[in-house]
Amino acid sequence: MNIMKVDDQAKIDLFQEIMPIVMQYLAANSPDEALIADDIIDFFALSIASVIQNDTNLTTPQLQRRGVEAAGKHIAHWVRLLKLDHEQRGASLLAMTMGAVASDDTEH
């Protein structure tokens, strides 16, 4: 049973809009303007932790741990889906997103 209210394509569309902004901002705030995966993951971990900490249904440490476990399951689900997608397309969603941004930049 799917309990999600927003479909996957809408989430992918939003990802393609915000990910270049996130990466550009993080890189601009790096001492050498370099960006590593850990910086990106840590940013989204902060985002997830903020949602879990603010969820009024997760009022105890045990419930918050369950929220963290659920977040891990969502991440694992997307890793599997994106791996299959990458194998079919020959490029990752992130590479395609950033490639589209780069080609948009060269057109302007």
Sine and cosine of phi, psi and omega as CSV:
sin_phi,cos_phi,sin_psi,cos_psi,sin_omega,cos_omega
0.00,0.00,0.79,-0.61,0.01,-1.00
-1.00,-0.03,0.86,-0.51,-0.01,-1.00
-0.98,-0.18,0.02,1.00,-0.01,-1.00
-0.95,0.32,0.55,-0.84,0.00,-1.00
-0.98,-0.20,-0.35,0.94,-0.01,-1.00
-0.93,-0.37,0.74,-0.67,-0.05,-1.00
-0.97,0.25,0.34,-0.94,-0.09,-1.00
-0.87,0.50,-0.64,0.77,-0.04,-1.00
-0.89,0.45,-0.62,0.78,0.04,-1.00
-0.90,0.45,-0.62,0.79,0.03,-1.00
-0.92,0.38,-0.65,0.76,0.04,-1.00
-0.90,0.43,-0.68,0.73,0.03,-1.00
-0.86,0.51,-0.70,0.72,0.03,-1.00
-0.90,0.43,-0.68,0.74,0.06,-1.00
-0.81,0.59,-0.72,0.70,-0.05,-1.00
-0.92,0.38,-0.39,0.92,0.07,-1.00
-0.99,0.13,-0.70,0.71,-0.14,-0.99
-1.00,-0.01,-0.44,0.90,-0.09,-1.00
-0.87,0.49,-0.70,0.72,0.05,-1.00
-0.87,0.49,-0.59,0.81,0.02,-1.00
-0.91,0.41,-0.72,0.69,0.02,-1.00
-0.86,0.51,-0.75,0.67,-0.05,-1.00
-0.91,0.42,-0.66,0.75,0.01,-1.00
-0.90,0.44,-0.69,0.72,-0.01,-1.00
-0.90,0.43,-0.73,0.68,-0.01,-1.00
-0.90,0.45,-0.69,0.72,0.01,-1.00
-0.89,0.46,-0.65,0.76,0.00,-1.00
-0.90,0.43,-0.40,0.92,-0.01,-1.00
-0.98,-0.18,0.16,0.99,0.09,-1.00
-1.00,-0.03,0.63,-0.78,-0.05,-1.00
-0.81,0.58,-0.58,0.82,-0.03,-1.00
-0.93,-0.37,0.24,0.97,-0.03,-1.00
0.85,0.52,0.36,0.93,0.09,-1.00
-1.00,-0.09,0.46,-0.89,-0.03,-1.00
-0.74,-0.67,0.72,-0.69,0.07,-1.00
-0.89,-0.45,0.36,-0.93,-0.03,-1.00
-0.83,0.56,-0.60,0.80,-0.01,-1.00
-0.86,0.51,-0.58,0.81,0.04,-1.00
-0.90,0.44,-0.68,0.73,-0.01,-1.00
-0.92,0.39,-0.73,0.69,0.01,-1.00
-0.87,0.49,-0.67,0.74,-0.01,-1.00
-0.90,0.44,-0.62,0.79,0.05,-1.00
-0.88,0.48,-0.73,0.68,-0.01,-1.00
-0.95,0.31,-0.48,0.88,0.11,-0.99
-0.90,0.45,-0.66,0.75,0.08,-1.00
-0.86,0.51,-0.69,0.73,0.01,-1.00
-0.88,0.47,-0.73,0.69,0.00,-1.00
-0.91,0.42,-0.70,0.71,0.00,-1.00
-0.87,0.49,-0.63,0.78,0.02,-1.00
-0.89,0.46,-0.67,0.75,0.03,-1.00
-0.91,0.41,-0.72,0.69,0.00,-1.00
-0.88,0.47,-0.71,0.71,-0.03,-1.00
-0.91,0.42,-0.50,0.87,-0.06,-1.00
-1.00,-0.02,-0.16,0.99,-0.05,-1.00
-0.94,0.34,0.88,-0.48,-0.06,-1.00
-0.95,0.32,-0.19,0.98,0.09,-1.00
-1.00,0.06,-0.19,0.98,-0.03,-1.00
-0.94,-0.35,0.97,0.26,-0.18,-0.98
-1.00,-0.08,-0.17,0.98,0.00,-1.00
-0.86,-0.50,0.34,-0.94,0.06,-1.00
-0.84,0.55,-0.61,0.80,0.01,-1.00
-0.90,0.44,-0.70,0.71,0.02,-1.00
-0.92,0.40,-0.59,0.80,0.05,-1.00
-0.91,0.40,-0.61,0.79,0.08,-1.00
-0.88,0.48,-0.65,0.76,0.06,-1.00
-0.89,0.45,-0.61,0.79,0.06,-1.00
-0.89,0.46,-0.65,0.76,0.05,-1.00
-0.91,0.42,-0.68,0.73,0.04,-1.00
-0.88,0.47,-0.66,0.75,0.02,-1.00
-0.90,0.43,-0.64,0.77,0.04,-1.00
-0.88,0.48,-0.66,0.75,0.05,-1.00
-0.88,0.48,-0.62,0.78,0.04,-1.00
-0.92,0.40,-0.63,0.78,0.05,-1.00
-0.90,0.44,-0.67,0.74,0.02,-1.00
-0.88,0.47,-0.72,0.69,0.00,-1.00
-0.87,0.49,-0.64,0.77,0.04,-1.00
-0.87,0.50,-0.74,0.67,-0.02,-1.00
-0.93,0.38,-0.59,0.81,0.05,-1.00
-0.86,0.52,-0.71,0.70,0.02,-1.00
-0.89,0.46,-0.74,0.67,-0.01,-1.00
-0.88,0.47,-0.69,0.72,-0.04,-1.00
-0.95,0.32,-0.51,0.86,0.07,-1.00
-0.90,0.44,-0.72,0.69,0.04,-1.00
-0.89,0.46,-0.67,0.74,0.01,-1.00
-0.89,0.45,-0.67,0.74,0.02,-1.00
-0.88,0.48,-0.68,0.73,0.01,-1.00
-0.89,0.45,-0.61,0.80,-0.01,-1.00
-0.96,0.28,-0.68,0.74,-0.08,-1.00
-1.00,0.02,-0.40,0.92,-0.06,-1.00
1.00,0.10,0.10,0.99,0.04,-1.00
-0.49,-0.87,0.50,-0.87,0.01,-1.00
-0.98,0.21,0.36,-0.93,0.05,-1.00
-0.85,0.52,-0.67,0.74,0.00,-1.00
-0.90,0.43,-0.70,0.71,0.01,-1.00
-0.89,0.46,-0.67,0.74,0.02,-1.00
-0.91,0.42,-0.66,0.75,0.00,-1.00
-0.89,0.45,-0.75,0.66,-0.03,-1.00
-0.94,0.33,-0.53,0.85,0.08,-1.00
-0.91,0.42,-0.64,0.77,0.04,-1.00
-0.90,0.44,-0.63,0.78,0.03,-1.00
-0.91,0.41,-0.69,0.73,0.01,-1.00
-0.88,0.47,-0.67,0.75,0.00,-1.00
-0.94,0.34,-0.56,0.83,0.08,-1.00
-0.90,0.44,-0.65,0.76,0.00,-1.00
-0.90,0.43,-0.61,0.79,-0.03,-1.00
-0.97,0.24,-0.34,0.94,0.01,-1.00
-0.99,0.16,-0.32,0.95,-0.06,-1.00
-1.00,-0.06,0.00,0.00,0.00,0.00
